[in-house]
C-alpha cells in the first residue's frame, strides 16, 4: 500500500480538486441543470461530512468554560451557514 508523508497527504485532496478543475470542469456547461445538480450534491455532501466531523471530533466537552463556549458557539455559526447550502446554488438565471 502506498504510504504518503503527512505533508503530501495534506495536499492530496487539493491536488485532486485542482486536477478536476483543469481537466473536467472546462467541458461542463453551467446552464445545464444536471451539471449544477451534480456539483451541488458534491458540495452538500462534503459540507455535511465536514460538519459531522466538526461535531464529533473537534469540540471541547460541553461545559461552562470559555473554551467550550467559544468552540460550541463557533460550530453553531458554522452549522447555520452550511446547512442551507442547497438553496444557495439553485438559482441560475437563463
Secondary structure as UniProt FT lines:
FT   HELIX           6..23
FT   HELIX           25..27
FT   TURN            30..31
FT   HELIX           33..57
FT   HELIX           66..82
FT   TURN            83..84
FT   HELIX           85..89
//
